Amino acid sequence: MKILAIETSCDETAVAVINVRGEHDIGIVSNVVSSQVKLHAKWGGVVPALAAREHAKNIEHVFETALKEAGITDIAKQIDLFAVTRGPGLGPSLLVGLTFARTLAWKWDKPLVGVDHLDGHIHANWLEPEKPLADIFPALNLVVSGGHTELILMRSHDDFKIVGETQDDAVGEAFDKVARLLGLGYPGGPAIAKLAQRGDPEKYPLPRPMLKGDNLDFSYSGLKTAVLYLIRDLNVKRMGAKMKADIAASFQNAAVDVLVRKTVRAAEHFGVKAILLSGGVSANASLRERLHAAAEELGTPFYKPQMKYTTDNAAMIAVAAYFIHKNETTAPSWKTVSMDANLRLGMH
């Protein structure tokens, strides 16, 4: 089965074609992503109206490029299924991709599957995995990005339950805000991680919000504010490179510590067979290493997506669409796929 997927939930215009021969035999035929990072960097974050405008300008070119790379010359004969991100995300951005996908499905009379963006991130683990994901359910997913910090219990490919989530800032958002405080620019996650390599993670004792509570939720606004006060007290204008590196390392240490310890707590509570990491922040080397070590200590298999699939892409949407379509009893129609900018995983 060949699936063509479209992803425009935020600031990446992405189209991919995958060839699925089975759950453990998924081939990526093409995976094209047009990033808007440089456009939004000067604003310190994504501007929804600008993002939607760029999607509208770029999507046809990205689509044609993906077809060319995949060797698709006859959509009617070579594509079996279309897929598109329908939420959550920026409404104007989602609408561009959804409209384009619905038009394709109508024109070529093909089924269209609407996919939850987080479902896509989770299924990025099935893209060229280091080891087969066999007998993993129930699995625990830590999904971390600029807009999401969630612990998701996964009982099957289409059975999700959010068991913990942020009560304010997502961890990726906190990384971006701390990077801005340190004058590192946007996006903040990679900048903080790079600077933290030269710093002392124990230099400044920053708080670990909600770590001692019995729940599995997160909070990052307090940690962000603590860094703000720390910088104010240290007088950032006179800060040298070493001091900035120590702040970055201390912040990253605190942020990752909460993620890892909450994930371990959830894994023990639910008795899961596997721990999965996904989302843009899953590219963070410290998080990947520490969560892997924690999973090994628990004796629980650990999976993480390849670095190239951690950020938004359409291949992950295509894989998620395959599992959705596999379990559907009727062919999905372009007429029934709708946008939901506030979509919650597990809610239909």
Secondary structure, DSSP 4 states (H G I P E B T S, - for coil): -EEEEEE-SSSEEEEEEEEEEETTEEEEEEEEEEE-HHHHHTTTS--HHHHHHHHHHHHHHHHHHHHHHHT-S-HHHH--EEEEEEESS-HHHHHHHHHHHHHHHHHHT--EEEEEHHHHHHHGGGSS-SS---S--SEEEEEESSS-EEEEEEEETTEEEEEEEBSS--HHHHHHHHHHHTT--SSHHHHHHHHHTTS-TTSS----TTSSSSS--B--HHHHHHHHHHHHHHTGGG--HHHHHHHHHHHHHHHHHHHHHHHHHHHHHHT-SEEEEESGGGG-HHHHHHHHHHHHHHT--EE---GGGSS--SHHHHHHHHHHHHT-SS---TTT----TT--TT--
